[in-house]
Amino acid sequence: MDAVTHPFEPVYDENSRILILGSFPSVKSRENHFYYGHPQNRFWKVAAGVTGSSVPQTVEEKRAFLLAHGIAVWDSIASCRIEGSSDSSIRDAVPNDIAGLLEKTNIKAVFCNGAKSWETYHKYCEKACGQKAGKLPSTSPANAAWSVERLIKEWKKELGAYLDSPFQICPMTPEDYEQVHALWMTIHGFSIRTIDDSREGVERFLKRNPGISVTAKADGRVVGAILCGHDGRRGCLYHVCVHEDYRMHGIGRAMVTACMRALQKEGINKVSLIAFTRNDVGNTFWREVGWTKREDLNYYDFVLNRENIENFNA
């Protein structure tokens, strides 16, 4: 069994929106010095099918294809002991610095091509990256149970929202307030506060937490929003919402990811939120994206006005 180091760099640029991770380059890929070099691997056929493009042939065409569609590629494993190209033989795996790549790019989502890639990412990289990875069915010829057509259908379901880019994630500004407030008023299960959620209250919040809150914009209007801030120890998300007509397109996940990365850059390593029990849509979303519901604490608040403070101090 040979000890092998990954022989080539990731493919990405400033326009990359998603990262697709393999496990470790096959023998043929190492010979070609590029990703998915085995002629029986269906990656390039599947990627072309998902994007509605012709299948690229040369290394130059493949690189250009990836960059043109906002796709970054790399592998979960930086070095390992491996027999030939067999994932099942991999031992002593050392992961790549996926978190370092995410920090210097605009990548919004991570997906793993096959189980071995996902297992490595989940075990070694997920915590540092601050986000879970989607697990895609492998394009390897070993995954013979999946036809190319079936792979394309499944990959398109997972990647489509990011590749089509029907929305933009932008920092929230005071000028967004009217549209953001109008969006809030359409969301079932929200509780809007007269003072905190007024224009003055939101502007004060944005000034205290510059560049962390976000909006999602599509078709010339705000269709999603998050107020995000921190106290120097812990981040907090408020009023996470997506317009009903724009749900199931990855907008919520993309906004939350943008906020989490902004918090990480400020040295914050934990984030929380409050979801009202009557907010069925919100609670379902947070469970599905892997957030933990705390059962070991109670939440208390106190309205700060003169009467309450005087009574408290009586």
C-alpha atoms as one frame of an Amber mdcrd trajectory, in Angstrom:
protein
   0.000   0.000   0.000   1.510   3.315  -1.119   1.758   6.549   0.878   0.590
   9.309  -1.488   0.276  13.092  -1.222  -2.366  14.973  -3.198  -0.465  16.211
  -6.257  -2.453  19.248  -7.487  -4.231  22.368  -6.277  -7.973  23.064  -5.929
  -9.780  24.757  -8.805 -11.618  27.953  -7.801 -11.806  31.698  -8.330 -13.647
  34.698  -6.888 -16.887  33.641  -8.617 -17.011  30.114  -7.198 -20.293  29.524
  -5.352 -20.143  25.827  -4.499 -17.326  23.433  -3.601 -17.507  19.795  -4.682
 -15.138  17.511  -2.791 -13.954  14.120  -3.938 -12.093  11.770  -1.631  -8.606
  11.377  -3.162  -7.406  11.402  -6.798  -7.452   8.090  -8.625  -4.305   6.711
 -10.243  -5.488   8.070 -13.596  -6.209  11.504 -12.113  -2.748  11.586 -10.572
  -1.262  10.709 -13.961  -3.304  13.419 -15.704  -2.674  15.872 -12.867  -6.338
  16.846 -12.788  -9.632  15.856 -11.236 -11.780  12.907 -12.325  -9.348  11.607
 -14.915 -10.616   8.022 -15.016 -12.577   7.632 -18.275 -15.306   5.649 -16.476
 -15.936   8.274 -13.810 -19.204  10.051 -14.663 -18.369  13.385 -12.982 -17.937
  15.409 -16.159 -21.057  13.934 -17.790 -23.098  14.625 -14.669 -21.761  18.180
 -14.221 -22.481  18.904 -17.891 -25.995  17.477 -17.527 -26.712  19.520 -14.420
 -25.620  22.754 -16.114 -27.048  21.962 -19.569 -23.604  22.117 -21.171 -21.472
  20.052 -23.509 -19.139  17.600 -21.807 -15.641  19.157 -21.570 -12.815  17.008
 -22.931  -9.394  18.508 -22.252  -7.998  19.660 -18.917  -8.185  23.252 -20.148
 -11.837  22.824 -21.149 -12.666  21.201 -17.815 -11.043  23.985 -15.814 -12.826
  26.646 -17.871 -16.127  24.787 -17.509 -15.863  24.698 -13.707 -15.001  28.367
 -13.377 -17.692  29.438 -15.851 -20.366  27.764 -13.710 -19.126  28.863 -10.289
 -17.968  25.376  -9.316 -14.852  24.808  -7.204 -13.411  21.294  -6.905 -10.948
  19.746  -4.475 -10.637  16.571  -2.421 -11.218  15.950   1.276  -7.931  14.102
   1.739  -4.491  15.702   1.454  -2.473  12.514   1.929  -3.055   8.888   2.801
  -2.004   5.318   2.275  -3.996   3.853  -0.603  -4.030   0.780  -2.789  -4.487
   1.882  -6.395  -7.657   3.990  -6.617  -9.705   2.147  -4.005 -11.460   4.391
  -1.474 -12.098   1.390   0.750  -8.338   0.817   1.085  -7.559   4.349   2.330
  -5.701   4.456   5.654  -4.014   7.206   7.702  -5.942   9.959   5.916  -4.838
  13.560   6.508  -7.509  16.127   5.533  -7.074  19.137   3.293  -7.517  22.635
   4.759 -11.073  23.091   3.533 -11.784  25.804   6.116  -8.851  27.836   4.800
 -10.256  27.681   1.280 -13.727  28.763   2.417 -12.316  31.725   4.326 -10.721
  33.240   1.225 -13.562  32.602  -1.234 -17.254  33.371  -1.740 -18.235  29.699
  -1.708 -21.713  29.332  -0.228 -22.132  25.557   0.011 -20.031  22.388   0.220
 -20.988  19.056  -1.325 -19.176  15.723  -1.182 -19.032  13.363  -4.143 -19.566
  10.017  -2.420 -19.456   8.532   1.051 -15.675   8.519   1.680 -15.355  12.224
   0.906 -18.316  13.012   3.165 -16.994  10.846   6.017 -13.616  12.619   5.916
 -15.193  16.079   5.783 -17.629  15.271   8.590 -14.920  13.825  10.839 -12.079
  16.291  10.276 -13.380  19.460   8.583 -17.003  20.175   9.476 -16.347  21.860
  12.817 -13.582  24.117  11.474 -15.654  25.015   8.409 -18.725  25.858  10.472
 -21.111  24.167   8.065 -22.348  20.751   7.079 -21.690  19.317   3.637 -24.279
  17.784   1.357 -23.655  14.142   0.490 -24.084  13.439  -3.229 -24.264   9.964
  -4.774 -20.842   9.060  -6.128 -20.029   9.428  -9.818 -17.441   6.665  -9.472
 -17.891   3.630 -11.755 -18.018   1.588  -8.535 -21.451   3.132  -7.900 -22.961
   1.142 -10.761 -26.443   1.143  -9.221 -26.807   4.799 -10.235 -27.192   5.558
 -13.947 -25.933   8.831 -15.397 -29.525  10.016 -15.793 -30.344   9.264 -12.176
 -27.153  10.971 -10.988 -27.939  14.093 -13.001 -31.446  14.283 -11.542 -30.205
  13.951  -7.944 -27.255  16.316  -8.363 -29.434  18.928 -10.031 -31.898  18.780
  -7.146 -29.084  19.496  -4.675 -26.951  21.933  -6.678 -29.498  23.714  -8.831
 -30.244  26.622  -6.517 -26.564  27.523  -6.253 -25.693  27.052  -9.910 -28.684
  28.953 -11.241 -28.005  31.822  -8.807 -31.542  33.223  -8.853 -30.655  35.419
  -5.867 -27.901  37.569  -4.408 -26.839  37.669  -0.757 -26.017  41.257   0.212
 -25.145  43.089   3.447 -28.266  44.706   4.887 -28.293  48.504   4.801 -30.699
  51.079   6.276 -32.028  51.640   2.758 -33.392  48.085   2.793 -35.640  48.737
   5.784 -38.976  49.330   4.019 -38.702  46.138   1.972 -37.387  44.103   4.905
 -40.229  45.268   7.159 -42.789  44.505   4.450 -41.305  41.002   4.183 -41.539
  40.523   7.962 -45.238  41.334   7.858 -45.869  38.408   5.468 -44.217  35.777
   7.694 -46.477  33.595   9.829 -45.152  32.953  13.342 -43.100  36.173  13.564
 -43.327  38.585  16.488 -42.502  42.175  15.486 -41.603  44.661  18.228 -42.639
  48.292  17.922 -39.344  49.759  19.188 -36.671  47.216  18.262 -38.055  46.603
  14.774 -38.758  50.224  13.947 -36.573  51.957  11.385 -34.624  53.633  14.207
 -34.209  50.356  16.065 -32.946  48.468  13.017 -30.585  51.292  12.019 -29.154
  51.288  15.554 -28.667  47.507  15.367 -26.939  47.697  11.971 -24.647  50.473
  13.189 -23.642  48.402  16.214 -23.075  45.273  14.066 -21.795  46.555  10.715
 -21.680  44.217   7.717 -23.067  41.111   9.464 -26.813  41.272   8.743 -27.861
  40.194   5.252 -30.638  40.322   2.692 -31.396  38.042  -0.232 -32.484  39.863
  -3.373 -34.179  38.409  -6.425 -36.248  39.891  -9.215 -35.352  43.391  -8.041
 -36.633  43.072  -4.472 -35.758  41.763  -1.014 -36.987  38.167  -0.656 -35.034
  37.135   2.444 -33.398  38.758   5.455 -31.495  38.092   8.678 -30.562  40.496
  11.453 -27.264  39.225  12.865 -25.136  40.557  15.679 -22.881  39.582  18.578
 -21.812  40.754  22.016 -18.173  39.760  21.673 -18.810  36.215  22.937 -21.773
  34.785  21.086 -23.566  35.597  17.874 -27.334  35.760  17.544 -29.684  35.612
  14.547 -32.991  37.486  14.542 -35.928  37.445  12.131 -34.573  34.823   9.757
 -37.073  34.707   6.908 -37.586  33.965   3.224 -40.619  35.055   1.232 -43.021
  32.166   0.725 -42.717  32.376  -3.081 -38.923  31.921  -2.929 -38.539  29.035
  -0.508 -36.900  25.687  -1.360 -34.167  27.402  -3.417 -31.375  27.361  -0.840
 -31.833  31.046   0.062 -32.214  30.488   3.821 -29.158  28.245   4.009 -27.096
  30.692   1.912 -28.048  33.648   4.142 -27.286  31.752   7.356 -23.933  30.639
   5.940 -23.034  34.244   5.066 -23.861  35.360   8.618 -21.893  32.521  10.206
 -18.822  33.323   8.131 -19.082  37.000   9.057 -19.248  36.043  12.750 -16.275
  33.695  12.399 -14.197  36.514  10.929 -14.898  38.525  14.087 -13.716  35.701
  16.325 -17.146  34.447  17.349 -17.334  30.657  17.660 -20.962  30.063  18.645
 -24.297  31.418  17.435 -27.842  31.055  18.715 -31.381  32.179  17.919 -34.915
  32.166  19.270 -37.687  30.470  17.297 -41.232  30.828  18.618 -42.925  27.481
  19.176 -45.760  28.513  16.855 -43.317  29.128  13.997 -43.613  25.691  12.414
 -41.764  26.603   9.214 -38.835  28.108  11.115 -38.506  25.263  13.603 -38.579
  22.679  10.807 -35.833  24.560   8.940 -33.492  24.710  11.937 -33.914  21.018
  12.673 -33.225  20.101   9.048 -30.013  22.162   8.852 -28.607  20.534  11.982
 -28.986  23.177  14.705 -29.422  21.931  18.277 -32.575  22.653  20.253 -31.543
  23.297  23.871 -33.629  21.488  26.461 -31.364  22.311  29.430 -32.094  26.000
  29.908 -34.873  28.558  30.322 -35.033  31.872  28.480 -35.797  35.045  30.490
 -36.257  38.635  29.382 -37.123  41.930  31.023 -38.613  45.059  29.435 -36.446
  48.078  30.227 -38.645  51.033  31.129 -38.710  53.364  34.133 -41.599  51.663
  35.910 -40.137  48.153  35.601 -36.693  49.232  36.754 -38.109  51.147  39.733
 -40.259  48.167  40.742 -37.256  45.843  40.376 -35.197  48.054  42.650 -37.975
  48.639  45.207
